[in-house]
Amino acid sequence: MNANISRPAANTVAEVLRRVGISRTKFYQEINAGRLKARKIGSKTVVLETDLRAYLDALPSYDGRSE
């Protein structure tokens, strides 16, 4: 992957779902739980790239053990 490819400042819902690999329902659950910050541009919901990175960085580590 080319490290010089720049990301947009804001991601649409569809872009977040594709990049993270979660469902639309899970996306809104994460917002409602306060773990993911979304913003509105008119009627469009977006997630700033910095907020998406913070969300991903805050996810717990997986140690390989079953729950």
N, C-alpha and C positions, 0 to 999 in steps of 0.2 A: 504494500500500500504506500502511496506517495504521501510523505509527511507534509508536502507543500500544498496539498489540497485544502482550501479553506472551507470552513463550515459556515452556514448562514448564522446570523446573530440570533434568529428565532426559528423554531421548528414547529410545523403544523402537527396536529394530532396524528395524522396519517404517518408523518415522518417519524415521530416518536415511537409509534406502534411498530413500525418496520425496523427501526434501529435497535430498539430494546427487545423486541420479540414478545410483547405482552398484548393481551386483548384490550379492546376499548373499555370493557367493564373494569378490568384491573387498573387501567389508566385512571379512570375516574375514582376508583376506590383509593388509589394512592394520593390523589389530589384531596379528596374529602378527609383522608386521615392526616393530612398536613405533611406528608413525606415528599411530595412532588409539588412544586410551585408552578402554577399556570397563570397566564395573563390573557387579557382580551384586547384585541385590536378590532374595534367595531363588534361584529358578531363572531369573529373568528377567534378560536382558542389557540394560543401558542405557548410554547415553553422555550424560554431563553436557553441558549446553548450552555451558559454558565450554570443555570438552575438544573439542567439535565445532567451535567457533569457532576454537580454536587449531590444529586439524587443517587447516581450510580456509585459515586465514591462512598456514600453512606450505607450502601447495602452491606449486610453482614457477609463475612467470609464463609466459604463452604469448605469444611475440613474433610469431607468424604465419608463421614460417618452417617448412618441412617438415623432418622429421628425416632 
